[in-house]
Amino acid sequence: MAHTLVGRDPKPRHAGLVRFREASGATIDEGLLLYFPAPGSFTGEDVIELQGHGGPVVLRMLLARCVELGARLAEPGEFSRRAFLNGRLDLAQAEGIADLIDASTAAAVRSATRSLSGAFSAEVGRLRDALIDLRMLVEATLDFPDEEVDFLEAARAMPRLAALRGALLSLLDRARQGSLLRSGLHVVLVGQPNVGKSSLLNRLAGEERAIVTEVAGTTRDVLRETIQIEGIPLHITDTAGLRETSDLVERLGIERTWQEIARADVVVRLVDCRVGLTAADQAIDDRLPAGAERLTIFNKIDIAGEAPRRDDLGGGVAIYLSARSGEGVELLGQELLRIAGWHAHGEDVFLARERHLTALKAALVHLEAAAAQAQALELMAEELRLAQDRVSEITGEFTADDLLGVIFSRFCIGK
């Protein structure tokens, strides 16, 4: 195909300036052609890369010519899937590519890069190898039933099991932190009209994203903004003020507010600190979903002459701040990070996915079951095997084909 497209055979690993030609011989574009012979390519197969000038019409013409010569459009995630199947990447590294593309903060980019480089896989591999060693030790003692207790004590099997559990807990904690970097926290601002929801959104965003007026009901639709605090993406949603109204448009906005509240990780209820909590605020609180975290903001402390602070409020937390002046806003950021469960790990967190967390949690359950079966070695060995299997799922050593299909289908086209 390359010979027909450019009129000559490409040299391996050389960037050659060529003319991409139509069937008639007319030039489509002038650009670079690179040939990566197997196995020294991303996928481990023969790969040709074409670099044109990037105009959408030109690229469509070039793509159509390649298809005409026998190529086909790649399926979602196909290149990464081929790299995985050919042993160029493990499954966690392949997922790191998609995470790198989707990363919304600099911290998420760095964590995704570590996963792509194999740092997460290496940690998982060390854990798996330690599980295998302990499992083989326990299974070996089954051949010596009269000496099994002394043998396990001499080999320090139980301390090794405890160390394994500690290593797994540490990896799970870092993976949870990475999961926060990946998906962030969905925060919805709610409250009565004119309590400062839009002002707080503007303050957090650092720009005038929402219209702020003294007219009740100014915000009639949902406004969204993503910010980051310590690298954690916070998806902030400003909503219509909650009140009884006969205005049809405002009523539709209030309905959307309750839809957003149902999906929130954290509901931030704003109150005018000059008025305090009212029966209307209590009515809002009574309708909030039980599963969502709640945080009460007493706004407009600059007008009321209050100091910024954090207080306990009936089993919850209250933050006193001014959205207009910015006083106390940093307390809100700190509280949101606390609710999320974030604590600084430096540069050693991994951009974990839900399936990674599920596998690590399941492995921890099996490790704890193994510790409880120290007097029944057959059962202990089986629990260690199950823990090993769950850990190995992360890098794809024990992964069903249908799971691969689900994972790679979420990639962008081709990549």
N, C-alpha and C positions, 0 to 999 in steps of 0.2 A: 504493500500500500504506500509506504513512504517513497519508494522509487517512482511510482506513478504520480504521486502528489507533487513532488519537487524535482523529478527528473534525474535523480542520482541516488545511490545508496549512501546512507548516513554512516559516519565514523562513530564507533562506540565512544561515549563519554566526551564528545566534542560538540560545542555549540557552533552550528554552522549557519551562516546567513543564507537564506534560500527564498525562492519565490513559490508561494502556494498557488497551484494552477487549477483552473477548471478543466473539464473534459475537452473543451475546445482549444485548450492551450493558453487561454487568456489568464492574466494574473489576478488572483483574488486579493492577495496581500503579500507583503514582504516581511519576513520575520525570522525567528530562530527555530531550529529543529535540533532536539537532543535525543540521543538513543542510549538507553540503559539496558544492556543485555542481562539476562538472568545469570546468576541469582542476585546480582548486585543492584537491585532496584527496590523501591518501596514495597512492592508486592512480592518480590522474589521471582517475577516473570519478566519476559521481554516487554519493555515499556518505551513508547515514543512520546515525547512531550513537544507540543507545538506552542510557540509564543508569538502571537500577533500583536497588532496595535490596539486591540481592546474595544474597538467600536462595536456596538451591538449588531449592526447590520453586517459588518465584515465577519464577525464571529459566527453569525448564523449561516452565512454563505460557506465559511470554512467547515463548519460542523456538517452542513448538508453534503458537502463534497466528500468528507470522511465517511459518512453513512453510505453514500453512493458507491464508495470503494470497498464496502463490506464491514465497516465498523458499526457499532450500535451504541445507543445511549446507555450509560452505566446505571445500574439500579441504586437506590439509596444505600449508602455505606458499602458499596461493592469493593472499592479499592482497599478499604480497611479490612473488610471481611477476607479478601484474598490474601492480604498480608498476614492476618491471623491464621488462616488455614495453611499457609505455606511456612509458618513458623517464624515470620519476621517480627511479629508482635504477639504478646499474650493479650487476653481479653481485656484486662484492666488498662493496658496501654492503648489499645484500640479505642476504648471508651474515652480515654484522655484526649484523643483527637477531637471528638465531638464536644467535650467539655471546654477545650481550648477555644474552639470556634464560638461557643455560646457564652464564654466568660464575660461577666458584666462589670468586673472590677479588676484592678491591677493585682490584688491579692489572689483572686480566683485564677487569673492567668498564670501566676507563679505556681500555684498548687497544681493546676492542670498540666503545666510543663513538667513538674516533678513526676506526676503519674505517667506521662508520655515517655519520660526518660527511663522509667522502670523502677523508680525509688519505692513506690507503693508496692509493686510486685515483689521487690526484693524483701521488704518487710514481711509480706505475706509468705514468701518462700522460706524465710528463716523460721517463722512460726510453724509452717507445715513440716519442715525438716525436724524441728524439735519434737513435734507430735509423733512423727514417724519413729524417731529414736526411742521415745518413751513407750510407744505402743509395741515396738519390737522387743524391748526389754521385758515388758509385762508378758507378752506372748511366749517369750523364751522360758520364763519361770514355770509355765504350764507343763513343761516337760520334766520338771523336778518338783512334784507336789509336796514332797516331804521337807523341802528346804526353801519353799517359796517365800516365807515371811523373812527369814534371815537374808535371802538373796535380795529382796526388794529393799530391805533396810540398808544393806551394804552398798547398794547402788543408789541410795538416797532418792528412791522413786517418788515419795510423797513431797519432799522439798522441790524436786524438779517439776512436779505437777503444779505446785503452788507458784513457782516461778513462771510457768507457762500461763497460768491464769492471770498473773500480773502483767505479763507481756501482752496478752490478748486484751485486757482491760485498757491498757495504754493505747494500743492500736485502735480500739473501738472509740475511745475518747477523741483521738486525733481525727478519726474518720468522721465522727459526728460534727466536729468543728468544720471540717472540710465540706460537709454536706450543707452547713449554713452558708459557707462561701458560695456554694453552687446555686442554691435555691433562694437564699435570703429569707426575709421575714415580711409577711403581708400585714400591713398596719392600716387600719381604717379609722379615720377621724369622725366622730359623731358628736351630736349635741344639739341643743336648741339653736334657732337662728341668732346670729350676731354674737356668738360667744368667742369667735376668733379662729374658727377652723381653717378658713382660707388664708388668714394671716400667718398661721402656724405652718401651713404648707409652703407658703412663699418664703418664710424664714428658713425652713429646713432645706428647700430647694436652692436658696441663695439668689432667687430672681422672682419677678412678679409673674407667677404662673397662673394665679387665680385672681379674679376681680374682687376687690374688697370695697364695700360701701357700707353705709349705716342703714341701708334699706334691707329689712328682713326678707329673706327668700331670694337674695341675689344669686346664690349658687343653686342651680336647678338640675344640674347633671353631675355625673361622677367625673372628677379630675384625678389623674394619676401621675405620680412622679417617683422616679427611683433615685435614691441618694445612697451614699455609703458612709458607714461609721466603722472605723478600724477595718476597712475592707469588706464588711458585711453589707450586702445590698439590702436596703430597706425599701420596699415597694409601698409608698404612702398613697392612700386614697382619700381625697377630700369629698365630702358628700353633702347633699342638701340638708338644711336644718330640719330637725324633726319637730313637727307641730301639726295640729289640726288646721287644715286649709281647704278652701273651696276652689282654689286656683287649680285647674286641671293639669297644667304643665308642672307646677310645683309638686302636685300630688304624685305625678309619675316619677319625678325625681326622688321623692321620699320612698316610693316603692323600690327604686333601684338602690337606695341607701340600705334598705333591709336585706336586699340580695347580696350586697357587698359585705355586710356584717356577717352573714351566714358563712362566708368563705374566709373570714379573717383569721389570722393567727393571733393578732392582738387588737383589741378594740380600745381606742383611746377616746375617752369621753371628756369633752371640754365643758367647763363651767365658768361663768363669770364670777371671779372671787369676791366681787363687791356684793353679789346677791347670795352666793353660796348654793348649796344643794336645795332644790325645790321639789315639790310634788311631781312636776313635769319631768325632772331629771330622774326621780325614782321610778316613774313610769317607763322611761327609756331603759333604765337598768333592769327592770323586771322582765323586759322583752329580749334582753341580750341572750344569745345562746350560751348554755352552761359550759360548753367545752372551751370557749375562747378565753384567753387571758384578758384581764381588764385592767385599765390604768386610768386614773382620774387626773385631769389637768385643771388646776385653778388658774385661769388666765387673767391678764390685765393687772398684774401686781404693781406695775408702774403707776397706774392710776389710783389704785387702792392704798399705795404706800406700804405694801407688804415686801418682805424679803424673800428671795428665791430659796426654796428648801424642798426636802423630801420628807414626807410624813407617812405614818401608817394610818390607814383609813378603814376601820371595820373589817379587818382581815385582808384588805387590799393595800394599794400604795397610791399616794397623792403627790403630785409634783406641782409646786407653785412657781409660775414663770410668767414672762411677758413675751408674747409672740411678736409684739411691735418693736420692743427694744432689744430683745434677744437675751435678757436676763433669765437665767435658769434653764435655758434650752439645752445646755450641755448635760444637765441632770436628767432630762428626758432621754437623751441618747444613751447615757449610762444605764438607765433603767431598762430600756429596750434591749440592750445587749445582755443584761442580766436575765431578763425573761427568756431570751433566746438560748441562754446557757453558754454564751461565748466567754472564753477566757483565753488570753494571749498564749499562743504556742510558738511564737517566732515563725520560723520558716519551715516547720516540720509537719504541717497538716497536709492531708491528702483530700482532693476533691472527690469525696466518696459519693456513690449513688445509693439509692434505697436498697438495692439488692445486695450491695456490699455490707451495709449495716445489718440487714436481715441475716446474712450468712455469718457474720461475726457474732451476733447475738445468739444464734442457734449453736455455734461452736462453743460459746461460753456455757450454755445450758448443759451441753454434753460433757464439758470438762468438770463442771460441778457434780454431775451425776457420776462421773468416773471416780472422783474423790470419795463419794459416798459408798462406792462399791469396792473399797480397798480389800475387803475380806472375801470377795467373790471375783477372782481375777478374770474369769471368762467374761463377766459382765463389764468389768473395768476396761478390758481390751476392746470390747465392742463399742463402748462409749467413746474411747479414744479414736477408733476407726471412723465413727460418725463425725466426730469433731474435725478430723483430718479431711474428710470428704467435703464438709461445709466450707472449710477454709480454702480448699482447692477450687471450689466453684468460682471464686473471685477472679482467678487468672485463667479460668476456662479449661482446667484439666479434667473436670468432671461436669461438662455442660452438654445438655441435650440440644439437638439441632433446632428444635422449635424455639428454644430460648435464644439461640444465636439469631434466628430470624427476627425476633422481637427487638433485640438489642440493635442490630445493624439497620433495621428499617427506620430507626429514629434519626439516622444521620442525614445530612444534606445530600442532595442528589450527587451520586458519583463518589464523593469523598468517603 
